């Protein structure tokens, strides 16, 4: 079973994200559980939690179909100890909010060294930050997203993801989300079936599909391997549609959220319908 959707707005309350996902024909969705550009947020009230869970029940979304994303401000590899602690506290709050909502995944960008520490030190800081969050919470998996490698962001090589996972103590609660635009911009080609075979074989060899918890399905305005994060609508960018058909036909991508973050929300319903049409018969 393929779960396909988009990162929908939670404006007006997290329960509103659920109905917005339903309205575009989604069988999965992503959301922010708080303002993604602020450190602080009001605690979730019992009423908000009840409304969210009722909406999920009404529209038949299970936690396996929902991919919350953390704040863009958080940097779990920050070179400054005080700033790192601020990010760690915020990340634990994000994990706690997911736990309160009954959700089981939290997607996040790993972190940046800000050209002040080396990659290895930064990756270790990220892993330690994840360990702290897992110790402080229950039932939520930390889902590390690959990045385009823009600026000093780590996570653009599969080896970065594997190194972080190797240092996480509870491996049952860590996974990865692969963003197709980020992968392409980071040097993993996806333009042909042969490219897809090679790239996903590398993912299996270096990280392992057993850690795959979600996908972001985005075409790219970015050029191949240019380390720039610029999304595009499916089939409109430099990747093309082949990889998205490939993913929809491949059972290794069953049972996880497949989330659009493409640039035109007005056509998300069409993109979701097209993705569903690419599935193998009976899948």
N, C-alpha and C positions, 0 to 999 in steps of 0.2 A: 504494500500500500504506500503510495506516494502522498505526502502531506505538503501542499503547495500554497504559498500565500505571500504576504508582503509585510513590510514594517509600517504599521498603521499608527495614526495619531491616537494618543490617549488624552487629548484635550477634552476637558470636561469631566475627567475621571477615568480610571483604568477600565471600568466596565464598558465605556464607550468604544474602546479599542476592539472589544469582542464583536459588537454589532457592526462596526466598520469592516472588520474582516469578513463577516458573514455576507455583507452587502456586495462585496466584490467576488463572491464565489470561492473564497479561500477555504482551504482545509488545514491551514496553519497560519500563524501570524507572529510577528515580533512587535515589541513595544518597549517604551521606557516606563518604568514604574514611578519615576519622579522626573522633574525637569533635568534634562541631560546637561545643561550648561550652568547648573548651580550646585554648590557643595551641599547645602542644607535643604531639607524638605520636611514638611509636616509629617508626623507619623501616620501610618495607615490606620484608620479607625475601623472598628468592627463593622460598621455600616458599609464602608467602602469595600472591605474584604467580602462581606456577604453579597453585595451587588455584583462584584466581579465573578464570584464563584457561581452565582445564580445565572449570570449571562453565559458563562462557559457551559453550564449544564443545559441551558435553553438551546444554545446553538451547537452543542455537541463537540466542544473542544476539550480534549484531555491535556494534561501537562506535557505529554510527549509531543504535542502539536504546537507548543507555545515557547517562544525564544525571547525572553527578556534581554535587554541590552543595558549595560551600565553607563554611567556618566562619562562624557568625553573628557572631563577634567582629570580623571584618575590616571595616575602613572605608577604602576606597581613596581617599576624598576628605577624610580627616581634616585639620582645620585646623592641628593641631600637628605640626611636622616630625618630632619623635621618634616620636610615636604613628603617624604616617603610615608612617615607615620600618618600624616593627614590623609594620604591616598588609601592606606591600609584601613583606616577607620571608616572612610567613606565606602570602601569595597565591602567591608563586613556589613555595613548598613544595607547595601544593595542586596547582598546575599540574604540578609534577614528579611527584607521586604518580600523577596521571592518565596522564602519559607512561609511567611505569614499568609501569602496569597495561595499557597498550596502548589507552587510551581517548582520544577525540579531542575531547571537549567538557568545559567546566567552567562551570557555571551559578553566577552570583553576583549579589547585590544591589549596585548601583553604589556608594553611599556617602551620607554625611550631612555637612552643613556645621555641625551643632551650634550654629547661630545665631551663629557666630563669624566666618565669611567669607561672601561673597556667592555666589549660585548659580553664576555664571560661573566664578569662581575654583575652586569645588569641582569642577565638571565638568571643568575642565582638569587638576586634580590626579588625578581618576579616570582620564582618558585617559593621562596620563603614567605612572600606576601600571600600567595595562594594557601600555603600550609596554615598560616594564621587564620585565614578566613574559614577554612574547612574545620579547624578546631573549634571555632566560635559558633558554627552553625551545623544544622543537620539536614540531610536529604536533598541538598542542592549541589549539582555538578558545576564546576568551574569550566566554562567552555572557551578555550583560547582561540581567538580569531587570527588567521594569517593576515599580514598587512602588505601594503604595496612597497614598504620600505622607504616611504617618503621622509625626508629629514633624517632624524636619528632614531626613527621607530624600528624596533626589532620585531621579528616574527615573519619577515618576508622570505626566509628560507625554511623549508620543512625541518632542517636540522635544528633551528632555533626552537621550534615547537617540541621536538623530541627531547632536547636538552632540558627544557623546563619540566616536561613530564617526568623525566628520569629523576628529578630532584623533588617531585611531589610525593609526599609520604603515602597518602591514601589514593592510590591510582584508580580506585573504583569511582572516585568523584572528580575526575579530571578528564577533559576531552578537548576536541578541536572543532572549529567551524571553518570551512574553507570557502573563501570568497573568490569567485572566478575572476573578477576584475583585478583584485589584489594579486592573485596568483600570476595572471598574465603580465601585469606591470612589474612583478617581482622576478620574472624570468622563466615562468613555466608556461609553455605554449599549449594552447587549447583549440587551435583553429581547425584541425582536422581530426578524424577518428584516430589516426595513428598518433597524433600529438596527445590526444586524450588518453590513449592506452599507455603511452610513455609517462605522462605526468602522474596519472593515478597509480601506475606501478611504482613510481618514486614515492608517492604518498604511502603506499602499503609497505615498501621496503624501509623507509626512514621513520615513519610515525606508526603506521598500522591502522587499517580501517576499523579495528576494534575500538579506537578512540574517536571515530567520527561521530559527532553528535548533531551536526547541522551543516547546511550549506547556504551561502548567499549567492543567488543567481543574478549576476550583473554582467552586461556587456561593458566594454571599456572605450572611453574616449582616449585613454592612455595608449601610447605606443608600446609595443612589446618591449619588456625589460627596461622601461625608462624610469621605474621607481616613482611614478606619479599616480595618485589615487583620484581617478576621474571616471565615474560611472556613466553608463549610457543605457538606453532602452535595448531590449533584446533584438539582435539582428541589425541594429543601427550603428554599432561601433566596430572596433578593430578585431574583435574576436569572431563575430558571426554567430549563427544559430546552432552550428553543429554540436558544440559541447552541451547545450541545453537539451537537445534531443538525446544525446548520448546518456546524460544523467537520468533522464526520464525512462530510458529503456533498461538501465542497469540496476539489478536488484540490490547492489551494495548501497544504494542510496534510499532504500525503502525505510519507512518508519521513523524518519527524522524530519525536522522542519526544513523545507526548501524555500528560502525567503528572498523575495525580490526587494532590492533597494534601488531599482532603476529610477530614472530621473523624472518620469511623467506619471504621477499617480492617476491621471485621468484615463490611462490605458492599462492600468494594472489588471482590471477584470479581463480585458482581452488577452493580456500576456499570460494570465493564469489559465484561461481557457485553452490557449495555444499549447502551453506546457502539458496540460492534461491530455490533449489530443495526441501528444507524442509518445504516450505510454504504450508499452507492448500489450497486446490483447491479454486480458485477464489480470493485468497488474493494477 
